[in-house]
């Protein structure tokens, strides 16, 4: 079994943590910002120094390719993203890019024979923190989003469109460079777990079998805004009171469905949001996720069966968005699991509760993900952390899984 260089892997993470550095251990590296462009330039320089050819496609996705012994074979690709959320950490997304780059560097420095070309890529705007939605560019490539509509998206809290930022970035390339079935044969995406399971179970590697399905709804209560001092309690149609009752009852119902179901009310809009006025309108979100789409159907049924009147307030709901559970390629899963075990690492099969570019790519190419532990299960925060040993172990599994795929495909 081959091993990557731990010091080199650690240096890569440390070096890229300066792009968008907040001075408190975290970063804000929004898509196509100055910090993101600096990270992209560093990636290109490192890749070219290894003899990799670097190109981009029409939406700024970057592809750095190391030639293989047989130029006629399709490429194996390792992909992830370089952008972050606001006040994010130094591992989410970029770990997948840098572990792929380290795998390529190990192949070069150790002169490891390989038949297929190996591509390491960066997806543009995975987080959606600057330009919504998340996973924008992989969504465009896989036909989920229309390119021109995405180009017209205006940045959150600003005036620049995605298209304007893209055109100014210097990374607009040819559409023929997009990830495709003709030129590529397999997709790997290493990532931090972003959850507590591996750490709690003292495991080194997560072999990711797929991404769980989800439903996301807006639930709306409409009452009557009135004066907080002059309206008797018995006459009030308080939308916030109705929403609170609905949330608690809904949580009780969903909590009884399945122990693996997770659900969240993460956003509440209350109007007029004035302390002297009875709320007349409340909208809250419900995000529910589970591997079994049958369980999610029960969630939808629970929403559809909510009472239409709560404390005199009219209840309605709207489906915001959702996704089906997807499974990754069983052969590639075997390569990841086999590499972890051959290296002597503890591992388990698991599903991802969060979305990743790999879920879209899996509709085009055989795809797989692998996880490394996240300290305290925390991610999308400045304290996000995986140890030097953990990032190195993940890179070792990636390298050997890719090499196994190189032999077999």
Secondary structure, DSSP 8 states (H G I E B T S, - for coil): -----HHHHHHHHHHHTTTTB-SSS-B---TTSHHHHHHHHHHHHHHHHTT-EEEE-TT--EEEEE--S-TTS-EEEEEEE----TTB-SSTTHHHHHHHHHHHHHHHHTT---SS-EEEEEESSSS-SSSSSTTHHHHHHTTSS-HHHHHT-B-TTSS-BHHHHHHHHT----GGGS--TTTEEEEEEEEE--SSHHHHTT-SEEEEEEE-EEEEEEEEEE---EETTTS-GGG---HHHHHHHHHHHHHHHHHTT-TT-EEE---EEEES--TTEE--EEEEEEEEEES-HHHHHHHHHHHHTS-SEETTEEEEEEEEEEE--EE--HHHHHHHHHHHHHTT--EEEEEESS--HHHHHTTTS-EEEEEE--GGG--SSTT----HHHHHHHHHHHHHHHHHHHHH-
